[in-house]
Amino acid sequence: MIYLNKSDLVAMIAHARVHLPEEACGLIGGVIDEAGNKHIKKVYYLENIDHSREHFTLSPQAQLTAIKDMRRNGFIPLGNWHSHPETPSRPSEEDKRLAYDSQASYLILSLAEEEPVLNSFHIEGDTAEKETIEYV
């Protein structure tokens, strides 16, 4: 289970819309409870240095800055997020190929329909399992 503040969801959608037609992207930091649930405490908004509508690359320097902020706040990296401006909220073949951390959650925000859709996935190899998101 992944817990995300509704206000963070609203901010993610706004950020992704501002960056259309490009994919927006970033990291998520927080804590993991005794039951293994992930609690997202902070969403990081990073530049897509590819400036592409079909894929993203996070700036290594911006990633390092975000990780340092997580450590300073007592959070751990929980995964990343990115938007799909024109496609559904599911991992593309490229998303699966680039999902190197099997412990990470990969959040995908689709803006393809009028109502945005956010899903989270656990990805190992070619397999993507949907994770449950609960809004708090």
KOLROTOR-785053 format. One record per residue: z, x, y of N, C-alpha, C in turn; residue in three letters; residue number from 1. Coordinates in Angstrom, 2 decimals, m for minus. Atoms other than C-alpha are relative to their C-alpha. Last residue first. Layout:
N
      n.Z      n.X      n.Y     ca.Z     ca.X     ca.Y      c.Z      c.X      c.Y   aa    i
        Z        X        Y        Z        X        Y        Z        X        Y  ALA  NUM
...
This chain:
136
      n.Z      n.X      n.Y     ca.Z     ca.X     ca.Y      c.Z      c.X      c.Y   aa    i
    m1.38     0.25    m0.43     2.93    m4.96    10.77     0.07    m0.11     1.50  VAL  136
    m0.19    m0.18    m1.44    m0.50    m5.15     9.14     1.40    m0.41     0.41  TYR  135
    m0.84     1.08    m0.54    m0.72    m4.65     5.39     0.26     0.32     1.48  GLU  134
    m0.55    m0.25    m1.34    m3.59    m2.61     4.00     0.82    m1.21     0.41  ILE  133
    m0.45     1.16    m0.77    m4.28    m2.65     0.26     0.57     0.44     1.34  THR  132
    m1.46     0.02    m0.18    m6.24     0.27    m1.14     0.35    m1.21     0.86  GLU  131
    m0.50     0.61    m1.22    m9.81    m0.06    m2.45     1.53     0.00    m0.01  LYS  130
    m0.87     1.14     0.26   m10.73     2.36    m5.19     0.55    m0.52     1.31  GLU  129
    m0.74     0.42    m1.19   m13.70     4.68    m4.65     0.77    m1.27    m0.33  ALA  128
    m0.78     1.23     0.10   m15.04     6.56    m7.67     0.78    m0.26     1.28  THR  127
     0.88     1.13    m0.33   m17.86     9.09    m7.29     0.74    m1.34     0.01  ASP  126
     1.36    m0.13     0.51   m15.46    12.03    m7.15    m0.87    m1.15     0.48  GLY  125
     0.01    m1.18     0.88   m11.98    10.78    m6.37    m1.38     0.07    m0.63  GLU  124
     1.27    m0.48     0.54   m11.70     8.40    m3.43     0.24     1.26    m0.83  ILE  123
    m0.41    m1.21     0.70    m8.71     6.24    m2.50    m1.27     0.47    m0.70  HIS  122
     0.42    m0.37     1.35   m10.07     3.71    m0.05     0.66     1.29    m0.46  PHE  121
    m0.44    m1.34     0.34    m8.96     1.80     3.02    m0.36     0.28    m1.45  SER  120
    m0.46    m0.18     1.37   m10.68    m1.20     4.52     0.43     1.44    m0.17  ASN  119
    m0.58    m1.29     0.34   m11.13    m2.35     8.11     0.45    m0.02    m1.45  LEU  118
    m0.68    m0.03     1.29   m13.50    m5.20     8.99     0.49     1.42    m0.25  VAL  117
    m0.15    m1.31     0.65   m14.68    m6.01    12.52     0.81    m0.10    m1.30  PRO  116
    m1.42    m0.30     0.22   m15.57    m9.68    13.28     0.11     1.34    m0.73  GLU  115
    m0.69     0.35    m1.25   m19.08   m10.04    14.73     1.49     0.34    m0.08  GLU  114
    m0.07     1.44    m0.24   m20.52    m8.18    11.76     0.74    m0.27     1.30  GLU  113
     1.30     0.59     0.32   m21.67    m4.57    11.38    m0.05    m1.50     0.28  ALA  112
     0.31     0.82    m1.17   m18.61    m3.16    13.16    m1.33    m0.73    m0.22  LEU  111
     1.37     0.48    m0.18   m17.17    m1.76     9.95    m0.10    m0.88     1.24  SER  110
     0.03     1.16    m0.89   m13.95     0.27    10.06    m1.46    m0.39     0.22  LEU  109
     1.34     0.24    m0.54   m13.55     2.67     7.16     0.00    m1.32     0.74  ILE  108
     0.14     1.30    m0.64   m10.16     4.14     6.26    m1.38    m0.11     0.63  LEU  107
     1.21    m0.03    m0.82   m10.09     7.03     3.80    m0.22    m1.41     0.54  TYR  106
     0.57     1.34    m0.14    m6.65     7.59     2.33    m1.16     0.10     0.97  SER  105
     0.23     0.61    m1.31    m5.88    11.13     1.28    m0.46    m1.45    m0.14  ALA  104
    m1.27     0.60    m0.43    m4.36    12.32    m2.01    m0.17    m0.79     1.31  GLN  103
    m0.25     1.21     0.80    m7.80    12.94    m3.58     1.32    m0.68     0.36  SER  102
    m1.43     0.12     0.27    m8.64    15.36    m0.76     0.29    m1.31    m0.74  ASP  101
    m0.52    m1.13     0.76   m12.29    16.45    m0.76     1.46    m0.16    m0.44  TYR  100
    m1.41     0.35     0.16   m13.90    13.18     0.29     0.67     1.04    m0.90  ALA   99
    m0.81    m0.80    m0.92   m17.21    14.68     1.46     1.49    m0.29    m0.08  LEU   98
     0.28    m1.42     0.22   m19.28    13.46    m1.50     0.91     0.89     0.84  ARG   97
    m0.59    m0.39     1.29   m17.68    10.02    m1.35    m0.15     1.51    m0.23  LYS   96
    m1.46     0.11    m0.13   m18.43     9.60     2.36     0.68     0.46    m1.28  ASP   95
    m0.44    m1.18    m0.75   m21.98    10.89     1.75     1.52     0.00     0.18  GLU   94
     0.08    m1.13     0.94   m22.52     8.26    m0.96     0.46     1.28     0.69  GLU   93
     1.38    m0.35     0.30   m21.32     5.67     1.55     0.02     1.13    m1.04  SER   92
     0.44    m1.39    m0.08   m17.75     4.44     1.36    m1.48     0.15    m0.35  PRO   91
    m0.11    m0.60     1.33   m17.22     0.74     2.05    m0.56     1.42     0.09  ARG   90
    m1.20    m0.83     0.11   m16.68    m1.22     5.24     0.19     0.43    m1.45  SER   89
    m1.30     0.55     0.43   m20.20    m2.60     5.58     1.11     1.04    m0.10  PRO   88
    m0.09     0.21     1.45   m23.03    m0.99     7.59     1.39    m0.51    m0.37  THR   87
     1.02     0.95     0.45   m24.18    m0.98    11.22     0.07    m0.33    m1.49  GLU   86
     0.53     0.90    m1.02   m21.49     0.77    13.28    m0.93    m1.09    m0.53  PRO   85
     1.38     0.22     0.44   m19.62     2.21    10.29    m0.58    m1.01     0.99  HIS   84
     0.65     1.30    m0.10   m16.41     3.55    11.77    m1.40     0.04    m0.62  SER   83
     1.24    m0.04    m0.77   m14.22     6.43    10.77    m0.63    m1.39    m0.01  HIS   82
     0.66     1.29    m0.20   m10.73     7.03     9.51    m1.31     0.25     0.72  TRP   81
     0.83     0.13    m1.19    m8.85     9.96     8.07    m0.58    m1.39     0.11  ASN   80
     1.42     0.16     0.27    m6.07    10.76     5.66    m0.79    m0.04     1.29  GLY   79
     0.18     1.01     1.04    m2.28    10.65     5.40    m1.48    m0.20    m0.35  LEU   78
     1.35     0.56    m0.01    m1.49    13.86     7.30    m0.16    m0.99    m1.16  PRO   77
     0.91    m0.77     0.85     2.28    14.24     7.44    m1.39    m0.61     0.14  ILE   76
     0.95     0.74     0.82     4.62    13.09    10.17    m0.75     0.96    m0.91  PHE   75
    m0.55     0.24     1.33     7.78    14.69    11.57    m0.89    m0.83    m0.89  GLY   74
    m0.58     1.34     0.08     6.66    14.32    15.19     0.60    m0.33    m1.36  ASN   73
    m0.98     0.12    m1.08     6.02    18.03    15.81     0.74    m1.33    m0.06  ARG   72
    m1.17    m0.81     0.38     4.31    18.26    12.43     1.11    m0.13     1.03  ARG   71
    m0.66     0.66     1.14     1.97    15.39    13.33     1.27     0.76    m0.38  MET   70
    m0.72     1.15    m0.54     1.22    16.95    16.72     0.73    m0.75    m1.10  ASP   69
    m1.18    m0.53    m0.69     0.33    20.24    15.03     0.83    m1.12     0.60  LYS   68
    m0.95    m0.40     1.04    m1.97    18.35    12.66     1.28     0.57     0.63  ILE   67
    m0.60     1.21     0.57    m3.67    16.62    15.62     1.05     0.35    m1.05  ALA   66
    m0.89     0.56    m1.02    m4.25    19.94    17.43     0.71    m1.24    m0.53  THR   65
    m1.17    m0.86    m0.05    m5.67    21.44    14.23     1.02    m0.52     1.02  LEU   64
    m0.78     0.27     1.22    m8.03    18.49    13.81     1.29     0.81     0.01  GLN   63
    m0.69     1.27    m0.22    m9.16    18.84    17.44     0.85    m0.39    m1.21  ALA   62
    m1.06    m0.25    m0.98    m9.96    22.52    16.84     0.80    m1.28     0.26  GLN   61
    m1.10    m0.74     0.63   m11.89    21.72    13.64     1.17     0.24     0.97  PRO   60
    m0.15    m1.33    m0.58   m13.93    19.06    15.48     1.17     0.71    m0.67  SER   59
    m1.14    m0.16    m0.89   m14.39    16.13    13.12     0.03     1.43     0.52  LEU   58
    m0.70    m1.25     0.24   m17.84    15.62    11.66     1.10     0.10     1.04  THR   57
    m0.89    m0.60    m1.00   m19.39    12.20    11.41     0.50     1.35    m0.48  PHE   56
    m1.01    m0.88     0.60   m22.20    10.34     9.70     0.85     0.60     1.12  HIS   55
     0.01     0.05     1.45   m24.81     7.62    10.24     1.00     0.92    m0.68  GLU   54
    m0.33     1.37     0.41   m24.62     6.71    13.95     0.12    m0.12    m1.52  ARG   53
     0.94     0.70     0.87   m24.50    10.37    14.92     0.48    m1.41    m0.31  SER   52
     0.52     1.06    m0.87   m22.80    12.30    17.72    m1.09    m0.79    m0.72  HIS   51
     1.39     0.22     0.40   m22.37    15.19    15.25    m0.69    m1.01     0.94  ASP   50
     0.83    m1.05    m0.60   m19.22    16.32    17.09    m1.46    m0.06    m0.45  ILE   49
     1.00    m0.19     1.05   m17.58    12.98    16.33    m0.98     1.03     0.56  ASN   48
     1.42     0.07    m0.30   m14.71    13.40    18.76    m0.84     0.19    m1.27  GLU   47
     0.66    m1.30    m0.16   m11.20    12.68    17.59    m1.49    m0.20     0.25  LEU   46
     1.38     0.27    m0.37    m8.95     9.63    17.97    m0.68     1.32     0.33  TYR   45
     0.56    m1.04    m0.87    m5.66    10.15    16.16    m1.49    m0.29     0.19  TYR   44
     1.44    m0.12     0.22    m3.83     7.15    14.74    m0.52     1.00     1.03  VAL   43
     0.84    m0.37    m1.13    m0.05     7.49    14.62    m1.45     0.13    m0.46  LYS   42
    m0.81    m0.03    m1.21     2.75     6.07    12.48    m0.83     0.36     1.23  LYS   41
     0.71    m0.70    m1.06     0.70     5.04     9.46     0.81    m0.13     1.28  ILE   40
    m0.28     0.66    m1.27     3.17     4.09     6.74    m0.68     0.81     1.10  HIS   39
     0.31    m0.80    m1.19     1.91     5.04     3.30     0.22    m0.84     1.25  LYS   38
     0.73     0.71    m1.04     3.59     3.45     0.30    m0.20     0.90     1.21  ASN   37
     1.35    m0.53    m0.13     4.58     5.83    m2.50    m0.86    m0.74     1.01  GLY   36
     0.88     0.74     0.91     7.65     3.83    m3.57    m1.45     0.49     0.07  ALA   35
    m0.38    m0.31     1.39    10.00     6.40    m2.00    m0.92    m0.67    m1.01  GLU   34
    m1.34     0.41     0.44     8.22     6.09     1.36     0.21     0.30    m1.48  ASP   33
     0.13     0.67     1.29     5.23     8.11     2.60     1.41    m0.34    m0.47  ILE   32
    m0.97    m0.35     1.04     5.17     9.01     6.28    m0.33    m0.76    m1.28  VAL   31
    m1.15     0.88     0.20     2.73     9.07     9.14     0.93     0.53    m1.06  GLY   30
    m1.21    m0.71     0.37    m0.54    10.54    10.30     1.16    m0.97    m0.15  GLY   29
    m1.18     0.86     0.01    m4.05     9.18    10.49     1.18     0.82    m0.49  ILE   28
    m0.96    m0.23     1.08    m7.09    11.21    11.51     1.11    m1.04     0.08  LEU   27
    m1.29    m0.59    m0.31   m10.14    10.47    13.61     0.84     0.21    m1.25  GLY   26
    m0.74    m0.61     1.10   m13.60     9.00    13.80     1.34     0.57     0.47  CYS   25
    m1.25    m0.51    m0.57   m16.09     6.94    15.78     0.81     0.54    m1.17  ALA   24
    m1.22     0.21     0.78   m19.59     6.57    14.35     1.16     0.60     0.78  GLU   23
    m0.47    m1.08     0.88   m22.21     6.54    17.09     1.18    m0.46    m0.85  GLU   22
     0.35     0.29     1.40   m23.91     3.40    18.48     0.47     1.07    m0.99  PRO   21
     1.27     0.46     0.57   m21.31     2.74    19.73    m1.16     0.61     0.76  LEU   20
     0.85    m1.11     0.46   m18.51     4.96    21.02    m1.29    m0.45    m0.70  HIS   19
     0.36    m0.84    m1.15   m16.78     2.30    23.13    m0.99     1.09    m0.42  VAL   18
     1.01     0.73    m0.80   m16.88    m0.09    20.15    m0.46     0.83     1.20  ARG   17
     1.27    m0.02     0.73   m15.12     2.43    17.90    m1.10    m0.70     0.80  ALA   16
     0.53    m1.37    m0.03   m12.35     2.99    20.45    m1.37     0.05    m0.67  HIS   15
     0.44    m0.26    m1.38   m11.81    m0.75    20.92    m0.65     1.38     0.10  ALA   14
     1.20     0.81    m0.22   m11.69    m1.31    17.14    m0.55     0.27     1.40  ILE   13
     1.08    m0.62     0.78    m9.24     1.56    16.68    m1.32    m0.74     0.24  MET   12
     0.42    m1.21    m0.70    m7.05     0.24    19.52    m1.15     0.70    m0.73  ALA   11
     0.68     0.43    m1.22    m6.88    m3.25    17.97    m0.54     1.22     0.76  VAL   10
     1.28     0.56     0.42    m6.01    m1.74    14.58    m0.82    m0.41     1.23  LEU    9
     0.86    m1.13     0.34    m3.32     0.40    16.19    m1.38    m0.49    m0.45  ASP    8
     0.45    m0.59    m1.27    m1.83    m2.70    17.86    m0.89     1.22    m0.25  SER    7
     1.12     0.80    m0.51    m1.73    m4.42    14.47    m0.54     0.59     1.29  LYS    6
    m0.34     0.89    m1.11     0.47    m1.59    13.21    m1.24    m0.74     0.47  ASN    5
     0.62    m0.37    m1.27    m0.69    m0.19     9.88     0.42    m1.01     1.06  LEU    4
    m0.50     0.81    m1.10     1.08    m0.17     6.51    m0.56     0.53     1.31  TYR    3
     0.05    m0.69    m1.27    m0.81     1.15     3.51     0.47    m0.97     1.08  ILE    2
     0.00     0.84    m1.18     0.00     0.00     0.00     0.00     0.89     1.24  MET    1
